[in-house]
Amino acid sequence: MLRQLLLLAGSLMAAPATARQRPPLIDAASASMISSEASGTAAKRTVQSLSLRHRMRGSEGYRQAAELIRDRLRGYGLEEVEIIALPADGKTFYGTQRARPAWNASFAELWEQRRNGDAWADAERIASWNDQPITLAQDSISGSASGDLVDVGTGTTEADYAGKSVRGKLVLVSAQPEAVAGLAVNRYGAAGIVSWAQNQKQGWWGEDKSLIRWGHLDTWENPAFAFMVSPARAHEWQERLRHGQQVRLRARVEAGRSPGSYLIPTAVIPGKDRAHEIVFSCHLDHPSPGANDNASGCAGELEIARVLNRLIAEGKLPKPERTIRFIWPCEVECTISLLNARPEFASRTLATIHLDMIGGDTEKTKSILRVEGSPPSLPSFVDDVAFAIARWVNGQSLAYADTGAADWPLLDSEGSKRPLQAKVGGFTEGSDHTVWAESSWRIPVIYLADWPDRFIHTQRDVPENLDPTKLKRAIFIGASAGWYLANLGQNDVPLLDRMMHAERLDRHAAELRKTAAMAPADAALVERYSQNADVSEAQSLSRFGLQPANGTGMAGAAIAPAAAAQGSGALIYRRKASPKGPMTGFGYSWLDDQLQGKGLPRPALLDREGPGDTASFAYEALNLVDGTRNVQDIRDFLSATIASVPVEEVAEFLATLEKVGLLEGLADNIR
């Protein structure tokens, strides 16, 4: 009897442990097939191919990368494979995005010269487009120059040029070329720019003086050419100049802008429902090599397409209930253009999964995978699906690293055995997911992205820095979340509701820690908007044609009305039907253009900085305009979810958007 009791106790103790090994939400059989088929090594091989191409929007290198994706999709047997081509001529507008013309370069070299008798002769090649395309700043134009190098510091103020003659010479600057060209080239007559600008600051920033970072020139104004060099090179020149030595350079560039096309590869796995889609996205553009950013996300998406389509074709997975679409746009500007030019893409999309940097080897790049969701203005259960799967992968990978045993270690044969340790939850801006979630479309998003990466936007963002195991795990998280969303039905809601409740508790715990140091009034705001988020998240199931589970207490709950307010705080706005898109895209700011054209001052809210791990004030303020919230309520929402902000700044920002024709006021009686 004692032995039987011990066996029974052991089985009871083992049962929960066994249950915990099962993946959340997605059934174990589907998860097993996805994990077995997914290959981080295969994705890394695709990264190696993509990294050979300088993938600037509209360029020849970008076209080659797009065709590589298209040809792989055809080989994998996906359907409706095509490359969508949208005119990019510098004139066409897609909502708030002015389409930038294509930019190509065929030759660029920068040489340091030495005296050879009475003449100067090339002595050392400093930069070469052929060897390292990243050394030529994007949007450079053709030109040539031979002359002295003049150090003008940052190069962004008139004081930087005081007492210095730069006409016909090359200027050495620490700022980005686009911030310098107006003064250096247009006003003071410099022949060209040499920049050692640094960006993308993180804990390892500045340690490696040999890194050459990506440079930019303005697409529309101050045409010039610019080369990028490392801090080590710049410091060596500066030291020589301080000692009165002459530094002479020779530059030649063959490059420029011309009418072209935004090229966007796409394909589908047809579902039983063709009217609704789950969309996978990435961004295909980046200077070469651009391995982690973002050949890794593009390769990961391609691997997800291969895995799911093969498993379906072989009968191991059923035909999905909803259609699964894959797209490879250039970052932000192509997505804005696509959703405006092909509005059916947005109308069919129930949720988007965006992959942006997913494979950085933690020991080499210091990157941590972030699994994030929609902005606070768009509460959705979609976030919880990815969060639950990512937390489970974290646990499985840690168990394996701790003990050498786990049911689902998700290892790649050529990768590491380290735990994933993904950071799960929250929302940050920076890529195409912000476009989908923006108030023009309000589509829930899942965002997978590495940060920090000490090699981002440099010549050392190379395939050798990627970990196939990390790639495999990110691919598994994305594929599993997408597959679950593509097949989610009413019978799945009770289990989903439990996961949503778990994520709510986790969010509430973080909010309690946050409010512990707040004044009572501010803490009350956090509590109020947390309750609203709970209700909105439960109601978000209706987007998929589903009802909340019985007994959740959320199905019939009401969202708290807008805050009582007076004066400008009581104004209510709604967004007009057009133009659609965020106020600032890549290489063009619609709002700045409007402000300049109408002679309006720049609203202070645009420059207000909040914590680095949240949405920006202006982005969320516009997202919150819905025809029911007043200005005070929007201010309170921003204060609860980002940081305290004066209502006057919110009122000024929204009033400015009305003046430029984006919003219309609904509370005229208050004015």
C-alpha positions, 0 to 999 in steps of 0.5 A: 500500500505504501509503495502504491501511495508513493507511486501515486504521489510521484505521478501527481507530482510529475503530471504538472511538470509534464504539462508544463513542457507542452508549448502554450496555445499551439498544439504539441504536434504542430509545434514539434513539426515546426521546430523539427523543420525550421533551420537556423543554418538554412536561414544563415545561408540566405543571410550570406547571399543577401549580405553580398548585395548593397540593398538601397531602395530602388537600387540594382542591389536591392533588385537582385535581393528581391529577385533572390527572395522571389525565386526562392519562394517559387522554388518552395512552391508558394502561391501568388509569388510576385514582385510588386513594383510601385513608382519611386520617382521623387514626385509620387505621394503614397499617403504621407510618404513622398516616394524617394527616387532610386539611388545607385552608385557604380564607383567611389574611391577616396585616396590619401595623396603624398608628395612625389617631387612637385606633384601629388600622387595617390598613396593610400586608398582610404575608401572604395565602393567596390570593397566596402559600399558602406563607405559611400554615404547614401544619396551621394551624387557624382563628383570629384575633387583633389584638395586639402582636408580641413577639420571643421568639428561637427560641421553643423554651425557657422562657428565651425567654419570661422577662420577656416577656408574650405572652398574647393577642399574636403571637410572632416566632420563628426556629424552625419553628412546630411546635417553638414551639406547645407553649410559645408558645400552649399554655403562655404563651397567645400568640394565634398565631405568626409564624415566619421559620424557615430550613431546607434549608441549602446553600452559598447559604443565607441569602444571599437574605433575601427568601425565605419558607420552608415552615412546619409545625405538628404534625398531632396536638398543640398546635393553632395557626396560624402565618404564615411571613415572610422574614428581611428582614421579621423583621429589620426588625421586630426592629430596630424592636422594639429601638428601643422601637417597637410592632409591631402585627399583625392575623391571620385564618385559616380552615383546619383538618383533617378526614377525607379521603383519600390520593389516588394516581393510577396507570396501567400499560403492560401487559407480557407478564408481568402478575405483575411490574412496574417502577414509576415513582414521584414525590411529588405533594404540595408547597406551591405553587409547588413547581416543581422540588420536585416538580412536575418529577419528577411532570411527568417521570414523566408524560412518560415514561408518554406517551413509552413508551406512544406509541412502543409504540402506534405499533409503534416499540417492542415490547410490554414483557416486564414491566408498567410501572406509574406512581404519583403518591403524596404523599411517604413517607406515601402510599407507606407507606400504599399498600404496606400497603393494597395489598400486591400492589403491593410483591409485583409490583414488581421495581424502582422508579425514583423522580423527585424534583426533576429540572429545576433550571436549574444557573445559577439554582438551583445544582442538580446532578442526582444519580443514586443507587441502593439503600442498601448493605444492598440491593446490586443490579444495578439501580443499575448500569443507571441509573449506566451510562446516566447516565455516558454522558449525562454524557459525551455532553452534555460532548462537545457542550458542548466541541465543539458536536458529539455523537451524542446531545446530548439537547438541548431546543429551549427549553433550555440547552446546558450539560453535565449533570454529574450526580453518579452513584452512592451513596445518600442518604435523603429521599424515597419511595425509602427506603420501597421499599428499607426492610426491610419490602419490600427493593425495589431503587431508582433515585433521580433528584434535584436537590441543592442547590436554593437556592429549595427550599421557598420562594415562588421555586421557580417554573417559570421556574427549570427547564431543559427540556434538563435535564428531557429528559436526566433523563427519558431516563435514567429512561425508558431504565433503566425500559425496559431493566429491563422487557425484560431477559432472560438473553441480555442478562446478558453485556453487563450483567455487563461494566457491573456489573464496571465499576461495581464497579471504580469503587466499589472505587476509591472504597473504596481512597481511603477506606481509605487514611486508616483504621486497618488494622482499619477498612480490613479491615471495608470490604474484607470488606463490599465483597466481600460487596456484589460477591457480593450484587449478582451474586446480585440477578439472581435477583430477575428470574429470571436467572442471573449470566454464566458466568465472573464468579466470583460465581455460586457465591461465598458471603457471609462469615458473621456476625462472631464476637461475645460478649454483646449483640453475638452476639444475632440478631434478625428482623423480625416480619411487621407492622407494615411500614414505616420507623420514622418517616414524614411527620408521624408517628413510629411509634417515638417513639409507641411509646417514649412509650407504653411509657416507654422512652428514646430510643436513642442511635443515632437521633441519631447523625449520619454523613456527609451523603452516606450512609444514616442509622445507624438506617435501615440498622441495621433494614434489616440485621436478617435473622435471620442477622446478629448485632448485631456484624456489623450494627455492622461493616457500619454502620462499613464503609459509613457511619462507625464506631459503638459496638456498644453503640449498635446493641445498644441500638437493636435491643433497643429495637425488640424491646421495642416489638414490632417485632423478635424475638430468635433467640439466647435461649441467649446471654442 
